[in-house]
């Protein structure tokens, strides 16, 4: 849950950064909600894949040693 | 001149749309020719009808007859053509008109105020000169003439005459062009840095010929005896627009022309690429091809901060980032990712055209000419310029700069042909310069 919230915070931060960098209106904080949620889910999925890989590697190490 | 009570709604609607009826006089610096048909003078012409004759009753002539139906302050009283099929077709459209097979006989008719000349290009100069000499006002199809000397003769005859002379350069009376040029001249899109015009079709430019001896007369556009080909038939309009946009004349012309596909006995090029260079280095890049229509017709004025496509009546801004910040960020990441791929060497990456958002030059419905018609497009200014001519036939007011613009455009087109035929860069000849030209 905390990881998902963290991903959402990262997506919001990215949007804020893009708004500032590309000089876009602040209304994009709301109009780009779809983009932010998609980005948050993508980040979450990527992290999940990394966590799964780590879990498998750790499991293999435990079995071997 | 006959009496009528009906106002010219088409012309008034056009002027109102431009804002000229409500004090938009600033437009007159962009399109000074409109001053001849602005309110004031027409009071003297109210209730009268100009008596108009048509010389040349082919497809374009018949198009003008259709336009004349909606012009309340004019009537067609005579028709002339030496090709019976066309004369009969036009007579069926205007049964009350007198018919002639010799235009010189028509010019002797005292009951005619003005003539519309819609004949092959090779006849324009002689007919215009004869008509003005006979005291008629003249509305002639573009281009002005087939040779540079003829252009000069017509221009000088016009200068020494008091007759009205119009050339059907309809873009000069097209609202989207007028507003677009005004925007360019005001500098809203930054400095003009170049111009790019093209006209692509995929058609042989031929018409059906009932018997072989009529080939050259009916398909006159294909033969140098009557026509100067793509340059005078198509480019003429577009070159005029470019000069109008920056109020200058190019001083150097070079180009290449060929018969690439339609090798059917024609004498004029079916493919032309001509570059016109202004003294400050700006250029018109002109291209026309009639064996591929992918690119259609466009008159693009390229400015530092945007591009106006006058044909479509839209402009594009160079830095019009309507994409959200997030989308732009993703695009940038994507571009940088692909930029690292050595596609054709370490320093090359595809510089593809960006997608720009079109903004309308004028509000409301815009009539767009895709460039396919051999006769005319709808609402392209042809009706308005004809109406303005009929108005001028009554008032006697000559439209400022119309003849001069036609002279400049025609000479440039003829010089374009000369550059292609001789394979060299041509400097605008001194003997054909007129005071109106700014190099």
Interface residues (C-beta under 8 A of the other chain):
Chain A: X14 X15 X17 X18 X19 X21 X22 X24 X28 X31 X32 X35 X36 X39
Chain B: X321 X324 X325 X326 X327 X328 X329
